[in-house]
């Protein structure tokens, strides 16, 4: 699978030669003009697609529960909550645009949301500094 930060450079005939998930990933990444966003989302999609491949899942046919298992496995390997939330945000966008583009039925992904990193769960180094007048 090839999902790169430079996905916008892929010619249309190359998109049709790929799997449904890869073709949609290329179209999804092409929506982002900022190279860092494409790179970050591309990495998240590569990791998700690899996880799906290792588990015999077509990413387009994945369920919300499978995405949550992926997230818990990321957490279990020591990923910070903010990192997991970022990856889930990329996946939520990927699936949201799959619905918009008519690749998935809207009801299937209506409730996909990323985790909210509560301040109490963050390590002290990741917590926002207290504002003026707060103790």
N, C-alpha and C positions, 0 to 999 in steps of 0.2 A: 504494500500500500504506500502511496506517496501523497502525503498531505504536508505541504511546505508553506512557509511564510510567504513565498512568492507564488502562491496558488493562482493569482490573477494572471500569470503568464501562461497558463495552460490553455491550449487551443480547444475550441468546442468539440472537434472530432475526438480529442483525447478524453474528454469527459464521458462521452458515450461508451468508450471502451472499458470503463471502470465499473466496479460494483455500484449498486444503488447508494450505499452509504458513502463511498469515496466520491462519487459524482456530486452528491449533495454537500459533502464536506468542502469540496473545491468551490462550489457556488456560495456556500455559507461564508467561507473565509474571504472570498472575493468582495464581499459587502463591506469589509473593513479597510479603510484607507491607511490607518496608522500601522506601520510595520510591526511595532511591538505587540499590538493587539493580535494581529494575524499570527505572529510567532507564538504568543502565549496560548491562544485558542487552538492553534495547530498542534502544539505539544499536548494539550489536554485531550484533543481528539485522537491523536496517535496513541496515547496511553489507554484511552477508553477502547479504541478499536483493537489494540493488542490484548487487553483484558478480555474483550468479547471473543476474539479469536481463540485465546487460551481456554475459554469456557464453552466453545461451540455455539456462540450466539451471533446472529447477524445483527449489527448495531441498529439497523432500521427496524428490526422486529423486537428489540429489547423492551423490557417492561420497566416501569418505575421502580419496582422492587429490586430488579437486577442493578439498576443504577445506585440504589441505596446500599446494596451489598458491596458494590465497587467502592463507594464512599467510605464505608466502614472498614474495608480492607486498607484503604489509603491511611485512615486514622490509625489502624493497628500497626502499620509499618512506620509510625512516627511522624506522619505529615501533620503539620499544624492545621487547626480548624480553619484559619483564613485561607490556607492553600487548598484545602478540600472544598471550601465554599467557592473559591475562584474556579476550580475545575468543574464543579457542578453548575456554575453560572455559564460556562462555555457550553456545557451539554444542554442546559436549558435553552440557550439561544439556538443551538444546532437543531433541537427538536421543535422549537417554536417556529423557526423558518421552514422546517420540513412540513409543518401544518400549513403555513402560509403558502408554500409552493405546491400544495396539494399532494405531497408524498405520504403524509400520514393523516389519519382521521383525527379531527380536533378533540373529540372526547377522550381519546387515549392519553393525551399529554396535557390535559387541562390543568392538572394540579402539580406539575413538576416544579418544585421550588428548591432552592439551595438552602443549606443550614444557616441559621443566624448565629454569628459569633457573639455570644453574650459576654460582657466584660468580666463577669465572675468566672467564666470558664477559660479566659485567656491568661497566659502567664503574665506576671507583672511587667515584663519587658514589652509586652504587646498592648498593654492597657493605655487608653488615652490619658494624658496628663490632666490633673484636676484643674478646673478653671479658677479664675480669680474669686476669692471670697469663699471657696469651698475647702473643706478640710477632709 
